[in-house]
Amino acid sequence: MNQTDLWTVVTIVCMALLSVITRCFFFLSSHPWPMPAWLQRGLHYAPIAALAAVIVPEMVMSQGHLISTWQDARIFAVAAGLAWFYWKRGMLGIIIVGMAVYLPLHVGLGW
């Protein structure tokens, strides 16, 4: 049987406590915490920045290297999604159009 050492247990407990404290920090005070206008403006861009940080490397890199061939289905799917965005500006349409281009190229042609 695998045994967990004390250091691992302490680390897990401390990480859980830190997570709970940081997420509940604003509930501990009975007074509202005013945010400056620049911070409120900046927080509007946080979701798209996080999404871009996760998605963009997957679109332009393959196994840690930049895509070096034009026969990659992701390039055409991204181009089709961008075209849809500039034409209609609908997020669901971007996903549908991108996948409609990606799947036949990836599955059908093996790109």
ABEGO torsion letter per residue (X at the ends): XBBBBAAAAAAAAAAAAAAAAAAAAAAABABBBBBBAAAAAAAAAAAAAAAAAAAAAAAABBGGBBBABABBAAAAAAAAAAAAAAAAGBAAAAAAAAAAAAAAAAAAAGX
